[in-house]
Amino acid sequence: MLEFILLLVIVTALAYPLGKYLAWIMQNRKMKIDPLFNWIEKPIYALLGIDPKQGMNVKTYSLSFVISCLVIGLITWLLFMFQASLPLNPNHAPNMSWDLA
């Protein structure tokens, strides 16, 4: 019960600042915290050939969404396939077969 209350307090405390941060991101405003994330974003954008100032249309957004879902699904599938050899496996769960994973 203590864990639930602690989680509820943390989520409630972070809801307003994170909501405000996401609203500012969606409005493309400059923020004081931008330099903290720019050093991570700029190399990723350069590697993927993305212009952060260019907007996306519906087709580009939909394609990006589908590709990201496929990549996340592939990573999850690989984690299940090789979970026995991964660190932090306290239950010593065995690898799953390809169709079950």
KAUR-V559518 format. One record per residue. N is the residue number from 0. PSI is psi in whole degrees, -180 to 180 (NA if undefined). OMEGA is omega in degrees with one decimal (999 if undefined). Layout:
n->N psi->PSI omega->OMEGA
n->N psi->PSI omega->OMEGA
//
This chain:
n->0 psi->-36 omega->179.2
n->1 psi->-40 omega->179.1
n->2 psi->-41 omega->179.4
n->3 psi->-45 omega->-179.9
n->4 psi->-42 omega->178.0
n->5 psi->-44 omega->177.7
n->6 psi->-42 omega->179.2
n->7 psi->-41 omega->178.4
n->8 psi->-44 omega->-179.7
n->9 psi->-46 omega->-179.8
n->10 psi->-43 omega->179.4
n->11 psi->-41 omega->-179.4
n->12 psi->-33 omega->-177.5
n->13 psi->-12 omega->-175.0
n->14 psi->-49 omega->-177.0
n->15 psi->-51 omega->-178.4
n->16 psi->-38 omega->178.6
n->17 psi->-37 omega->176.0
n->18 psi->-42 omega->178.0
n->19 psi->-42 omega->178.2
n->20 psi->-46 omega->178.8
n->21 psi->-37 omega->177.3
n->22 psi->-41 omega->179.1
n->23 psi->-36 omega->177.1
n->24 psi->-45 omega->-178.7
n->25 psi->-26 omega->177.8
n->26 psi->0 omega->178.1
n->27 psi->42 omega->177.7
n->28 psi->155 omega->173.8
n->29 psi->140 omega->-179.4
n->30 psi->159 omega->179.6
n->31 psi->-26 omega->-176.0
n->32 psi->-4 omega->-178.7
n->33 psi->-44 omega->-180.0
n->34 psi->-27 omega->179.1
n->35 psi->-36 omega->-177.1
n->36 psi->-21 omega->-177.0
n->37 psi->-36 omega->-179.4
n->38 psi->-20 omega->175.2
n->39 psi->-42 omega->-174.9
n->40 psi->-44 omega->-173.3
n->41 psi->-47 omega->177.7
n->42 psi->-35 omega->178.5
n->43 psi->-44 omega->176.8
n->44 psi->-43 omega->-179.5
n->45 psi->-41 omega->-179.8
n->46 psi->-39 omega->-178.7
n->47 psi->-5 omega->179.6
n->48 psi->39 omega->-177.0
n->49 psi->135 omega->172.9
n->50 psi->110 omega->-175.7
n->51 psi->-17 omega->179.6
n->52 psi->-13 omega->-179.4
n->53 psi->132 omega->178.7
n->54 psi->172 omega->178.8
n->55 psi->143 omega->172.4
n->56 psi->-178 omega->-175.5
n->57 psi->-41 omega->-178.7
n->58 psi->-46 omega->179.7
n->59 psi->-43 omega->179.8
n->60 psi->-45 omega->-179.4
n->61 psi->-43 omega->178.6
n->62 psi->-42 omega->177.8
n->63 psi->-40 omega->179.1
n->64 psi->-46 omega->-179.4
n->65 psi->-44 omega->-179.8
n->66 psi->-42 omega->179.4
n->67 psi->-37 omega->176.6
n->68 psi->-41 omega->178.1
n->69 psi->-41 omega->179.1
n->70 psi->-44 omega->178.4
n->71 psi->-40 omega->176.8
n->72 psi->-42 omega->178.2
n->73 psi->-43 omega->178.5
n->74 psi->-43 omega->178.3
n->75 psi->-43 omega->178.9
n->76 psi->-43 omega->178.9
n->77 psi->-37 omega->177.0
n->78 psi->-42 omega->178.2
n->79 psi->-35 omega->-179.1
n->80 psi->-32 omega->-175.0
n->81 psi->25 omega->-173.7
n->82 psi->-25 omega->-179.5
n->83 psi->-31 omega->-177.7
n->84 psi->0 omega->-179.6
n->85 psi->151 omega->175.7
n->86 psi->168 omega->179.5
n->87 psi->47 omega->176.1
n->88 psi->76 omega->-171.2
n->89 psi->-26 omega->-179.7
n->90 psi->-4 omega->-176.5
n->91 psi->46 omega->179.5
n->92 psi->136 omega->180.0
n->93 psi->166 omega->176.1
n->94 psi->147 omega->176.7
n->95 psi->155 omega->173.5
n->96 psi->161 omega->-173.9
n->97 psi->-36 omega->-178.1
n->98 psi->-28 omega->178.3
n->99 psi->-34 omega->179.6
n->100 psi->NA omega->999
//
